[in-house]
Amino acid sequence: MTDRFNYPQKHIVSAGTSSIWVGEQPGEEPAIVLLHGFPDDATIYDKLVPFLEGRRVVAIDFGGYGLSPRDDEPWSEGRPEAELVAVLEELAITGATLVGHDASVPVAVNVTLDHPDRVAKLVLLNGYFDSDPELKLPDMIRLFGTPELSLLSDAIMNDQQLRGWLLGFSGKQFGIDPSGADSVAEHSILPQYYGSENQPDARVAIRKWTATLYPGLAQNDARVRAGDLGRLTTPVVVAFGEGDPYLTPTIAAHIGALFPSAVVEGIGQSSHWPQWDQPEVVASKVL
């Protein structure tokens, strides 16, 4: 497993008022750019990176997550996209393979639509894009994304006992054991909520990004209606862990149908994080 501190090159890239930590493994072009969603960070790819040996790999912690500096700036729709574009420009990346997961699936798609010279291939893992009628988001995410319940969400996040209960409840919904030493929860999620010896918690960033969930879906609905995705010629692979109870193979098929010729593939015996459960299989889709 690749630990983020073992990336040979590390960068802090500025994007407006935010700063983004980037780990880079030099290698053969084109670059593979790894994007996380919420509430985790680039460490969700730690098991995948060794299977990409020989290729240039760039892993990003979006602003406020992981090892990226914390800030108090408002989080508006389009901020993750702007941060990704800043990284691509700063590191002179063109023709990349973008790997999006969870909430970074729309980030990867939107950047590809707006900057086609920067992206040559899309790999989309267990995420969403628009307001698919079949889309059922986890209770915690829907709670955090509902503006009318923001006071309740803030109260839960600020109370360590309630926060722990909510994480345990959500973990059971996803079928993961947050106490497992080798679990993605222990490795990548819990540090965002509680911090670690290497990083402060990312609770502010989690609340800010999830608050833009529903407005973002509405903006993506407009792109679908305008036919933007249907005109995209970039190769697209939609590969979903089939054990995800929320972002299911049905959602994967819907996303694939938005593009003119996407390849849609299930990854059996994998959860919401197929890059953690079966990294060698995901590597074959990326490569």
Secondary structure as UniProt FT lines:
FT   HELIX           4..6
FT   STRAND          9..15
FT   TURN            16..17
FT   STRAND          18..25
FT   STRAND          28..34
FT   TURN            38..39
FT   HELIX           42..45
FT   TURN            46..48
FT   HELIX           49..52
FT   TURN            53..54
FT   STRAND          55..61
FT   TURN            63..64
FT   TURN            66..67
FT   TURN            77..78
FT   HELIX           79..90
FT   TURN            91..92
FT   STRAND          96..102
FT   HELIX           104..114
FT   HELIX           116..118
FT   STRAND          119..127
FT   TURN            133..134
FT   HELIX           139..145
FT   HELIX           147..149
FT   HELIX           150..158
FT   HELIX           160..174
FT   TURN            178..179
FT   TURN            181..182
FT   HELIX           185..189
FT   HELIX           190..194
FT   HELIX           203..211
FT   HELIX           213..225
FT   TURN            226..228
FT   HELIX           229..231
FT   STRAND          236..241
FT   TURN            242..243
FT   HELIX           249..257
FT   STRAND          263..267
FT   TURN            268..269
FT   HELIX           274..277
FT   HELIX           279..286
//
